[in-house]
Amino acid sequence: MATKPAAPFVFGRVADKANFVDRDAERQRLADNFRSLTNTAIISPRRWGKSSLVRRVADDLADDKSLRLCLIDMYDVRSEADFYSHLADGVMRATMTKWDEWVEATHRFLTQLRPTVSISPGPMQSVSFDVDWQQAALNPDEVLDLAQNIAADKRIKLVICVDEFQCIAGFPDAVAFQRKLRSHWQNHSRVCYCLYGSRRHMLVDIFSNPDLPFYRFGDVLVLGKIDNAIWGDFISRRFTETGKTCTSELGRRIAALVDNHSYYVQQLAQQTWFRTTSIATDAIADAALADLTSQLSLVFTTITDSLTSRQLGFLRAAIDGEPAPSSQRALRTYGLGTSANVTRIKEALVNREIIDVNGTATEILDPLFKNWLATTYFARRPGVA
């Protein structure tokens, strides 16, 4: 029996080369920044492919032996001590290949911390080192300069890519910690930093607020949506590569159904592919969308249950395309209270990453949540929330 091909679409994890879509201009810009050691902040809403972009550029530069990339995920970091632990471990793993190198490097470059290096035996050997990170927080200079000192010693260039960088905004005395980071990092001549994460509004504040230390830290790369035509060709090609047919026109429609949102485009394309025996059709794509929306309805219901009636009214106004939610007419129509309430509602919904506000325009960031609100939640409620 012939082996069935694997689904040719990826979501929820980093996209490899075959599953990476477009971003040619962003790839070139980021690669140039890395080669020139230009600090970079990547800004976009969640699930638009920031991590995949960084990994793809890392692959593009893999043959450059003078350049090392260090990829660090700060997702579970809650304190300065955690941050120093992740940073030091990531730098060591990116620059040391043998356990004896670890031993020598830790004793040369972390002299004030008296680290202990250990190696676990077996086929999957791993190296780790133990440091009193609480003590490191009292005297962090060696940890914060570790990358620069190792890069200078090895005569290499080092790029530190930090995912979920916005975690630092939640530290006690966060601004003082940011000052500490920048005071060291801005003086590194052999190291640059690429900083990004999933909380767009927090990152925008960190890098664009003139009152914060990371203001104008480096190049700010804002990711836009991938063009609909590019998605159409990609989806069509991936179907063809697995023995099925989807026209580019239908591929563009699949992408448009989820507003060209990278995560959902891949997911809807996958669900359409699963349902297609030979040739994909509009009806198959529509059925896949309906099923996907139904699967997420419990999540969406949980979100709406946590919102106030005025927040729901504001979302309804956004779906209706209301151009002036602070007008007296809109305040009455959507039950928003006062114009001051509108400002607070916007701030609350932005902080929860439910909407994005650009000037007077409001966008609901999750296209399936928006679709569910319009076709299911508000459809059951003929009156305004």
Secondary structure, DSSP 8 states (H G I E B T S, - for coil): -------S---SS---TTT----HHHHHHHHHHHHTT--EEEE--TTSSHHHHHHHHHHHTTT-TTEEEEEEE-TT--SHHHHHHHHHHHHHHHH--SHHHHHHHHHHH-TTT--EEEEE-SSS-EEEEE--HHHHHHS-HHHHTHHHHHHHHHT-EEEEEEETGGGGGGSTTHHHHHHHHHHHHTT-SSEEEEE--S-HHHHHHHHH-TTSTTTT-SEEEE-----HHHHHHHHHHHHHHTT-B--HHHHHHHHHHTTT-HHHHHHHHHHHHHH-SSB--HHHHHHHHHHHHHHTHHHHHHHHHTS-HHHHHHHHHHHTT-S-TTSHHHHHHTT---HHHHHHHHHHHHHTTSEEEETTEEEES-HHHHHHIIIIIGGG--S--
